[in-house]
């Protein structure tokens, strides 16, 4: 059952990329996707190696020998969340609105992880808590969005920035 959930998450992620990312924003989506993985890969490895969280069932079980972080969550679902967060970020938003926008996306990801942790064997919190996920996702989205905003400044005059 758990592997079907992982396959479903991957399928939904891929479909969401095709249907929710405008073609003229594909380069930006790839940049967001890859730059987020620079943060999530080492952070996920540290959380697993420090025995804070465990992913006992993986889509690629043989990979557990080398990388015990979650391939599905850290390399697909969270980067997809960041793509949607950045591409649909409101252009004019007040400070309180910014906080709620971050909270909405981080809350979605956190709720999904907590539900999966409670009802499946995909995620086991050892010394981790859902609030840690909420905070780290908000910080990671902030870092990724800051980088994305900086990156877009260099694209002035191109069709992808319009």
N, C-alpha and C positions, 0 to 999 in steps of 0.2 A: 504493500500500500504506500509506504513512504517513498519508494522510488518513483511511483506514479505521480505523487505530489510534486517531486522534483522535476519530472518530465513536464508536468502541467505548467509549473512556474516558468520553465525554459520556453515552452511553446507560447504561453501568454506574453512573455517578454519579447520574443521575436516578432510576434504579430503586432504588439504595441509599437515596436520600432517601425514596422512597415506602415502602419495606419496612423500613428500619432506624430511622427516626425516629418515635417514638410521637406520635400525634396531639396529645396534651396537651403535647408539647414542641416543637411546630412554631414557635411564636413565638421560643422560645429558639434553635432551630436557625437561624432567619432572622437573629437578632441575631449569632450566632457567625459565620455565613456572611458577612454584610456587614462586621462589624468586622474580620474577618481580611483582607478585601480592602483595607481602609485601610492595612494593613501591607504586604501582598504587592505591590500595584500599584506604589507608589513604589520599593520595594526591587528588584522585578523590572526596572523601567525603569532604575534605576541600574546594575544588573549588566550589562544589555545595552548601555547607553550607554557604560560604561567598558570595553567590549570584553572582558568576563570570560566571557560565555556568549552563545551565539547560537541562535536558533530559526529556521532557514532555511525550514522548511515549516510553514505555518500553516493552520488550518482556513479562515480567511477571508484569503486571500492579499493582497487589496487593502488590508487593514488594516495590512500590514507597513510601508506608507509612513508611518503615523502612530504606531503602537504596535508595536514589534518584540518586546515581551515575549510570553510564551506565554499566550494566552487560556485554553487548555484546562487547563494545570497551575495557573496562578495564580488563575484565576477559577472553576474547578470542582473539580479533583481535590484541591488543597490545602485549600480551604475545606471540602470534604466530609470530608477526613481530620480537620480541626479539629472539625467537628460530632461525629463519632464519638468523638473523643478526649474532648471535654467532656461529652457526654451520658452516656457510659459510664464516666466517671472514677470510680474506686472511692471510696466515702465514707470508709472507714477504711483508710488505707494508711500504712506506715512510710516514712521518708525513702529507704531503699534501694529500696523498692517504687516510690516516686514516680519515682526516676531511671529504673528499668527500664521503667516505663509510658511515660515520655517517649521513652526510647530505642527502644522497640518501635514506636511510631507514626512517629517520625522515621526510624528504620531502614527501615520499610516504604516510606515515601515516597522515601528516598534510594536504596534498592535498585531501585525501579521506575525512577527517573530514570537511574541508572547503566546499567541494562540497555537502556533506550531510547537512551541516548547512544551506547552501543557498537554497537548492532545496527540503528539507523535513522538517518535524517537529520533527525529531529525536534529534537534537542538536540545542540549542539556545544560542548564545553568549550574555551575559548580559554586563559584563565588561571584557570580554575575547576577545582575538584576535588570529588569526591563527599563528602569530609570537610567541605568548606565547606557543602554542602547539609545534611548531618547537623546541624552546629552551628547554622546559621541556622534550620532547621526547629524544632529544640529550643527555641531562644530565642523564635521566633515563637509556638510553641505555649504557651510559658510566659507571654508577654505577653497572648496571647488568653485563656488560661485565667484569668489574674489579673483581666482586665477582666470576663470572664464571671462569675466568682465575686463581684466587686464589684457587677455589674449584678443578679445574683440576690438580693442582700441587700435591694435596694429592692423586691422582689416579695413580701415577707412578707405572708401572709394571702391570697394569690391561689392559684388552683388550679394554676398552672404551676410553683409553687415546691414543691409537695407531692410 
